[in-house]
């Protein structure tokens, strides 16, 4: 079985990947879809997930005050090793 990891952190990203995830879920017997949220826009994302009937498998909860883009990227890639 193939495993596909989809990562989204913002509302626009979630809107773009939702149709892809829904299509992949039609092939559950062949493809395991894992959805990972970076936690950048938690409040805005929950409505999108509900709208499309999606659930988050892993929430990285990366947001912290005064962080840099490189800091977010570094923590995100380190967190993915656990998944």
Secondary structure as a PSIPRED ss2 file (coil, helix, strand):
# PSIPRED VFORMAT (PSIPRED V4.0)

   1 X C   1.000  0.000  0.000
   2 X E   0.000  0.000  1.000
   3 X E   0.000  0.000  1.000
   4 X E   0.000  0.000  1.000
   5 X E   0.000  0.000  1.000
   6 X E   0.000  0.000  1.000
   7 X E   0.000  0.000  1.000
   8 X E   0.000  0.000  1.000
   9 X C   1.000  0.000  0.000
  10 X C   1.000  0.000  0.000
  11 X H   0.000  1.000  0.000
  12 X H   0.000  1.000  0.000
  13 X H   0.000  1.000  0.000
  14 X H   0.000  1.000  0.000
  15 X H   0.000  1.000  0.000
  16 X H   0.000  1.000  0.000
  17 X H   0.000  1.000  0.000
  18 X H   0.000  1.000  0.000
  19 X H   0.000  1.000  0.000
  20 X H   0.000  1.000  0.000
  21 X H   0.000  1.000  0.000
  22 X H   0.000  1.000  0.000
  23 X H   0.000  1.000  0.000
  24 X H   0.000  1.000  0.000
  25 X H   0.000  1.000  0.000
  26 X C   1.000  0.000  0.000
  27 X C   1.000  0.000  0.000
  28 X C   1.000  0.000  0.000
  29 X C   1.000  0.000  0.000
  30 X C   1.000  0.000  0.000
  31 X E   0.000  0.000  1.000
  32 X E   0.000  0.000  1.000
  33 X E   0.000  0.000  1.000
  34 X E   0.000  0.000  1.000
  35 X E   0.000  0.000  1.000
  36 X E   0.000  0.000  1.000
  37 X E   0.000  0.000  1.000
  38 X C   1.000  0.000  0.000
  39 X C   1.000  0.000  0.000
  40 X C   1.000  0.000  0.000
  41 X C   1.000  0.000  0.000
  42 X H   0.000  1.000  0.000
  43 X H   0.000  1.000  0.000
  44 X H   0.000  1.000  0.000
  45 X H   0.000  1.000  0.000
  46 X H   0.000  1.000  0.000
  47 X H   0.000  1.000  0.000
  48 X H   0.000  1.000  0.000
  49 X H   0.000  1.000  0.000
  50 X H   0.000  1.000  0.000
  51 X H   0.000  1.000  0.000
  52 X H   0.000  1.000  0.000
  53 X C   1.000  0.000  0.000
  54 X C   1.000  0.000  0.000
  55 X C   1.000  0.000  0.000
  56 X C   1.000  0.000  0.000
  57 X C   1.000  0.000  0.000
  58 X E   0.000  0.000  1.000
  59 X E   0.000  0.000  1.000
  60 X C   1.000  0.000  0.000
  61 X C   1.000  0.000  0.000
  62 X C   1.000  0.000  0.000
  63 X C   1.000  0.000  0.000
  64 X C   1.000  0.000  0.000
  65 X C   1.000  0.000  0.000
  66 X C   1.000  0.000  0.000
  67 X C   1.000  0.000  0.000
  68 X C   1.000  0.000  0.000
  69 X H   0.000  1.000  0.000
  70 X H   0.000  1.000  0.000
  71 X H   0.000  1.000  0.000
  72 X H   0.000  1.000  0.000
  73 X H   0.000  1.000  0.000
  74 X H   0.000  1.000  0.000
  75 X H   0.000  1.000  0.000
  76 X H   0.000  1.000  0.000
  77 X H   0.000  1.000  0.000
  78 X H   0.000  1.000  0.000
  79 X H   0.000  1.000  0.000
  80 X H   0.000  1.000  0.000
  81 X C   1.000  0.000  0.000
  82 X C   1.000  0.000  0.000
  83 X C   1.000  0.000  0.000
